[in-house]
């Protein structure tokens, strides 16, 4: 009986999460999304590459 209860609760929680997420996904205008490429490029140039050899202590 405990297995059936856990399965029922799992299905109910899955449906509740789906009901909360679906309207957000369905109403998003995916073709109008814009990503700020200049900000992304600026963040890449400001960060220095990590020298992993310096992080490893001998």
Secondary structure, DSSP 8 states (H G I E B T S, - for coil): -HHHHHHHHHHHHHHHHHHHHHHHHHH--GGG----HHHHHHHHHHS----HHHHS--
